């Protein structure tokens, strides 16, 4: 199977190639609402992780 395609840029015209590599100005949405949904890992979360780990270990050894 041929893995190289050397004719791709030859089929594009000069104006098409210029449009392809044209620089686009970026804008920043200043008025967009920013919501931070970061939660704090608390002791209850740690307790739930440990509890589920113990339950998985018990199920693993019962099977």
Secondary structure per residue as TSV (DSSP state, phi and psi in degrees):
chain	resnum	aa	ss	phi	psi
A	1	X	-	360.0	136.8
A	2	X	-	-81.4	126.3
A	3	X	-	-101.5	-12.1
A	4	X	-	-105.6	141.8
A	5	X	-	-123.3	100.3
A	6	X	-	-90.6	-8.8
A	7	X	S	-95.9	2.7
A	8	X	H	-63.7	-50.4
A	9	X	H	-77.6	-15.9
A	10	X	H	-75.5	-27.6
A	11	X	H	-81.4	-17.4
A	12	X	S	-79.2	139.9
A	13	X	-	-79.8	171.1
A	14	X	H	-63.8	-42.8
A	15	X	H	-69.2	-35.9
A	16	X	H	-66.2	-39.7
A	17	X	H	-67.0	-38.1
A	18	X	H	-65.4	-40.1
A	19	X	H	-66.3	-32.2
A	20	X	H	-69.2	-37.1
A	21	X	T	-103.3	12.2
A	22	X	-	-68.2	140.3
A	23	X	-	-76.5	135.1
A	24	X	-	-112.0	127.1
A	25	X	-	-74.3	135.2
A	26	X	-	-97.7	145.4
A	27	X	-	-122.6	152.7
A	28	X	-	-108.9	130.3
A	29	X	-	-79.1	99.6
A	30	X	S	-77.4	-37.0
A	31	X	S	-89.2	6.5
A	32	X	S	-73.3	137.3
A	33	X	-	-72.1	134.6
A	34	X	-	-110.2	123.2
A	35	X	-	-117.8	126.1
A	36	X	-	-100.3	114.2
A	37	X	-	-104.8	35.5
A	38	X	-	-77.7	128.2
A	39	X	-	-104.8	153.1
A	40	X	-	-91.5	130.2
A	41	X	-	-76.9	110.8
A	42	X	-	-106.6	-179.6
A	43	X	H	-63.7	-34.7
A	44	X	H	-65.9	-36.9
A	45	X	H	-64.5	-42.4
A	46	X	H	-63.0	-40.5
A	47	X	H	-62.7	-41.9
A	48	X	H	-65.2	-37.2
A	49	X	H	-64.9	-47.0
A	50	X	H	-63.8	-39.9
A	51	X	H	-64.7	-43.3
A	52	X	H	-69.2	-32.2
A	53	X	H	-65.0	-42.9
A	54	X	H	-63.4	-41.2
A	55	X	H	-64.9	-38.0
A	56	X	H	-66.4	-39.5
A	57	X	H	-65.1	-39.5
A	58	X	H	-65.1	-45.4
A	59	X	H	-63.9	-35.4
A	60	X	H	-65.9	-39.3
A	61	X	H	-84.8	-13.2
A	62	X	H	-81.8	-26.8
A	63	X	-	-74.0	360.0
